Amino acid sequence: MRYFETRKARIEIIPMIDIMFFLLIFFIMFTLHMIPSKGLASSLASSSSTTTLPHPQVIINLNAQGLIEVDAHTLSPDQLTAYLQQSGHARDTVVTIAGARDTSLQHLMTVMDACRHAGVTQIGLAAREIHP
């Protein structure tokens, strides 16, 4: 008679948990590959009094020869001014200048002047922190 007895249905939860963890890991790995991990290697100047800046909307890379790069495009100072003015909200734009360690002060002032001519008032300088 045991053959005809009805058995209670049982839901196995351990394999379901395993599948959920595998899906979670899959989506995490997929999401990490969607984040762009490109950048430029630069040798920033160092400072012992660095502070955290607000998240910049525009990062300007300035190398030792005075070349200005924004979003992997090399620009002249006039083109940089036009690029910053095209959004129409230059006064609210936060700009960070990442200058090479051996760039001249004149190149830095040229970039800052181009930003000021565009109407940008929030300019920061990127620096590598020195730990005492």
Residue frames as qw, qx, qy, qz and C-alpha x, y, z in Angstrom:
[[0.000, 0.881, 0.473, 0.000, 0.00, 0.00, 0.00],
 [0.366, -0.663, 0.079, 0.648, 2.89, 2.30, 0.43],
 [0.398, 0.120, 0.576, 0.704, 3.17, 2.44, -3.30],
 [0.025, 0.679, 0.573, 0.458, -0.08, 4.38, -3.63],
 [0.338, -0.733, -0.336, 0.486, 0.59, 6.88, -0.85],
 [0.326, 0.870, 0.109, 0.354, 0.77, 10.47, -1.94],
 [0.631, -0.189, -0.176, 0.731, 3.98, 12.26, -1.15],
 [0.050, -0.915, -0.180, 0.358, 4.12, 15.89, -0.20],
 [0.593, 0.695, 0.023, 0.407, 5.69, 18.13, -2.82],
 [0.604, -0.621, 0.003, 0.500, 9.01, 19.53, -1.71],
 [0.402, 0.897, -0.067, 0.171, 10.77, 22.58, -3.05],
 [0.798, -0.149, -0.057, 0.581, 14.53, 22.32, -2.97],
 [0.018, -0.995, -0.068, 0.066, 15.76, 25.77, -2.01],
 [0.568, -0.559, 0.376, 0.473, 19.55, 25.20, -1.98],
 [0.537, 0.210, 0.549, 0.605, 19.87, 24.82, -5.79],
 [0.134, 0.882, 0.381, 0.243, 17.68, 27.91, -6.23],
 [0.356, -0.893, 0.097, 0.259, 20.00, 29.92, -3.97],
 [0.615, -0.245, 0.488, 0.569, 23.02, 28.70, -5.95],
 [0.414, 0.548, 0.531, 0.496, 21.43, 29.79, -9.21],
 [0.067, -0.972, -0.217, -0.057, 20.61, 33.22, -7.77],
 [0.487, -0.721, 0.266, 0.416, 24.22, 33.71, -6.62],
 [0.574, 0.051, 0.559, 0.596, 25.54, 32.70, -10.03],
 [0.241, 0.780, 0.451, 0.362, 23.18, 35.19, -11.68],
 [0.281, -0.946, -0.042, 0.158, 24.25, 37.90, -9.25],
 [0.560, -0.470, 0.416, 0.540, 27.93, 37.28, -9.98],
 [0.503, 0.374, 0.575, 0.525, 27.26, 37.22, -13.72],
 [0.101, 0.907, 0.330, 0.242, 25.50, 40.61, -13.65],
 [0.413, -0.847, 0.131, 0.309, 28.19, 42.14, -11.44],
 [0.579, -0.223, 0.512, 0.595, 30.94, 41.02, -13.81],
 [0.377, 0.590, 0.554, 0.450, 28.94, 42.18, -16.82],
 [0.092, -0.974, -0.206, -0.015, 28.38, 45.59, -15.23],
 [0.513, -0.674, 0.263, 0.461, 32.07, 46.01, -14.41],
 [0.532, 0.056, 0.561, 0.632, 32.99, 45.48, -18.04],
 [0.211, 0.808, 0.470, 0.287, 30.51, 48.18, -19.09],
 [0.274, -0.922, -0.003, 0.274, 32.35, 50.84, -17.06],
 [0.624, 0.708, -0.186, 0.272, 35.01, 52.47, -19.22],
 [0.736, -0.588, 0.101, 0.318, 38.43, 51.89, -17.76],
 [0.651, 0.484, 0.097, 0.576, 40.43, 54.05, -20.11],
 [0.287, -0.931, -0.026, 0.223, 42.68, 56.87, -19.13],
 [0.529, 0.735, -0.276, 0.322, 45.97, 58.54, -19.76],
 [0.779, -0.315, -0.236, 0.489, 49.12, 57.86, -17.86],
 [0.140, 0.864, -0.066, 0.479, 50.38, 61.11, -16.43],
 [0.596, -0.098, -0.456, 0.653, 52.95, 62.21, -13.95],
 [0.209, -0.885, -0.292, -0.295, 51.07, 64.69, -11.77],
 [0.121, 0.571, -0.436, 0.685, 52.72, 67.24, -9.57],
 [0.583, -0.367, -0.693, 0.213, 52.69, 66.33, -5.89],
 [0.169, -0.603, 0.153, -0.765, 51.57, 68.30, -2.87],
 [0.267, -0.079, -0.842, 0.462, 51.36, 67.67, 0.85],
 [0.209, 0.272, 0.452, -0.823, 48.25, 69.85, 1.26],
 [0.217, -0.133, -0.719, -0.647, 45.85, 68.30, -1.23],
 [0.445, 0.167, 0.548, -0.688, 42.11, 68.34, -0.65],
 [0.344, 0.335, 0.860, 0.175, 39.30, 66.46, -2.31],
 [0.165, 0.168, -0.246, -0.940, 37.73, 68.39, -5.18],
 [0.688, 0.326, 0.373, -0.531, 34.13, 68.08, -6.38],
 [0.680, 0.188, 0.659, 0.261, 33.65, 65.61, -9.21],
 [0.003, 0.451, -0.321, -0.833, 34.80, 67.45, -12.35],
 [0.696, 0.561, 0.339, -0.292, 32.60, 67.69, -15.41],
 [0.664, 0.717, -0.183, 0.111, 35.60, 68.41, -17.65],
 [0.731, -0.506, 0.273, 0.367, 39.13, 67.07, -17.14],
 [0.472, 0.856, -0.212, 0.007, 41.81, 68.90, -19.08],
 [0.874, -0.233, 0.164, 0.394, 45.12, 67.09, -19.53],
 [0.214, 0.949, -0.230, -0.005, 48.13, 69.33, -20.07],
 [0.932, -0.023, -0.021, 0.361, 51.45, 67.73, -20.98],
 [0.539, -0.533, 0.094, 0.646, 54.96, 69.16, -20.69],
 [0.347, 0.133, 0.464, 0.805, 54.94, 70.45, -24.27],
 [0.201, 0.254, 0.160, -0.933, 51.77, 72.45, -23.64],
 [0.302, -0.146, -0.755, -0.564, 49.37, 70.22, -25.59],
 [0.466, -0.027, 0.431, -0.772, 45.82, 70.46, -24.26],
 [0.286, -0.078, -0.905, -0.304, 43.75, 67.25, -24.37],
 [0.509, 0.024, 0.428, -0.746, 40.05, 66.96, -23.52],
 [0.836, 0.219, 0.382, -0.328, 38.22, 63.66, -24.11],
 [0.725, -0.035, 0.555, 0.406, 41.15, 62.31, -26.18],
 [0.467, 0.780, 0.268, 0.319, 41.03, 65.35, -28.51],
 [0.506, -0.210, -0.032, 0.836, 43.94, 67.76, -28.79],
 [0.096, 0.905, 0.401, 0.107, 42.71, 71.35, -28.68],
 [0.346, 0.375, -0.120, 0.852, 44.20, 74.81, -28.99],
 [0.073, -0.250, -0.538, 0.802, 43.36, 77.40, -26.30],
 [0.374, 0.117, -0.148, -0.908, 40.74, 79.00, -28.59],
 [0.571, -0.092, -0.725, -0.375, 39.18, 75.61, -29.33],
 [0.326, -0.210, -0.801, 0.456, 39.13, 74.87, -25.58],
 [0.159, 0.193, 0.279, -0.927, 37.25, 78.12, -24.95],
 [0.538, 0.062, -0.404, -0.738, 34.71, 77.23, -27.65],
 [0.505, -0.098, -0.857, -0.028, 34.39, 73.68, -26.27],
 [0.171, -0.247, -0.700, 0.648, 33.62, 74.98, -22.78],
 [0.267, 0.208, 0.086, -0.937, 31.16, 77.59, -24.09],
 [0.366, -0.034, -0.724, -0.584, 29.17, 75.14, -26.23],
 [0.230, -0.344, -0.887, 0.206, 27.28, 73.70, -23.24],
 [0.191, -0.667, -0.295, -0.656, 25.84, 77.11, -22.41],
 [0.671, -0.722, -0.126, -0.115, 26.39, 76.55, -18.68],
 [0.624, 0.423, -0.401, 0.521, 30.08, 77.42, -18.43],
 [0.221, -0.631, 0.349, -0.657, 29.58, 79.28, -15.14],
 [0.823, -0.345, 0.259, -0.370, 28.37, 76.05, -13.49],
 [0.892, 0.306, -0.322, 0.085, 30.97, 73.80, -15.13],
 [0.625, -0.688, 0.360, 0.083, 33.60, 72.29, -12.81],
 [0.712, 0.615, -0.321, 0.108, 36.97, 71.95, -14.55],
 [0.731, -0.575, 0.309, 0.199, 40.02, 70.07, -13.27],
 [0.489, 0.771, -0.409, -0.014, 43.39, 70.61, -14.93],
 [0.912, -0.289, 0.231, 0.178, 45.71, 67.61, -14.74],
 [0.337, 0.873, -0.353, -0.001, 49.07, 69.08, -15.64],
 [0.882, 0.142, -0.321, 0.314, 52.25, 67.09, -15.99],
 [0.652, -0.623, -0.116, 0.417, 54.86, 67.55, -13.30],
 [0.489, -0.264, 0.246, 0.794, 57.27, 69.33, -15.65],
 [0.254, 0.740, 0.478, 0.399, 54.79, 71.55, -17.50],
 [0.284, 0.147, -0.143, 0.937, 55.61, 75.24, -17.44],
 [0.028, 0.508, 0.540, -0.671, 53.62, 77.79, -15.50],
 [0.212, 0.325, -0.277, -0.879, 52.94, 79.66, -18.74],
 [0.297, -0.103, -0.848, -0.427, 51.16, 76.64, -20.27],
 [0.174, -0.437, -0.816, 0.337, 49.07, 76.32, -17.12],
 [0.069, 0.490, 0.224, -0.839, 48.14, 80.01, -17.20],
 [0.232, 0.140, -0.572, -0.774, 47.18, 79.72, -20.89],
 [0.290, -0.300, -0.893, -0.168, 44.73, 76.91, -20.07],
 [0.138, -0.518, -0.625, 0.567, 43.34, 78.80, -17.09],
 [0.118, 0.363, -0.098, -0.919, 42.87, 81.93, -19.23],
 [0.279, -0.053, -0.747, -0.601, 41.02, 79.88, -21.87],
 [0.259, -0.437, -0.849, 0.142, 38.72, 78.53, -19.15],
 [0.072, -0.509, -0.371, 0.773, 38.11, 82.02, -17.73],
 [0.168, 0.204, -0.380, -0.886, 37.33, 83.42, -21.20],
 [0.309, -0.241, -0.844, -0.366, 34.70, 80.69, -21.55],
 [0.492, -0.524, -0.036, -0.695, 33.13, 81.82, -18.28],
 [0.800, -0.222, -0.542, 0.130, 34.27, 78.93, -16.07],
 [0.231, -0.784, 0.290, -0.499, 34.72, 79.99, -12.44],
 [0.817, -0.436, 0.348, -0.147, 35.37, 76.61, -10.78],
 [0.675, 0.562, -0.469, 0.091, 38.85, 75.46, -11.75],
 [0.768, -0.564, 0.304, -0.018, 40.85, 72.89, -9.81],
 [0.340, 0.661, -0.668, -0.037, 44.37, 71.52, -10.21],
 [0.974, -0.132, -0.167, -0.072, 44.95, 67.79, -9.95],
 [0.060, 0.706, -0.654, 0.265, 47.85, 66.73, -7.74],
 [0.782, -0.063, -0.614, 0.085, 49.20, 63.52, -6.28],
 [0.555, -0.784, 0.083, -0.264, 49.10, 63.47, -2.48],
 [0.432, 0.438, -0.678, 0.402, 52.37, 63.08, -0.59],
 [0.775, -0.551, -0.295, -0.095, 52.04, 61.05, 2.58],
 [0.046, -0.818, 0.459, -0.342, 54.28, 62.45, 5.33]]
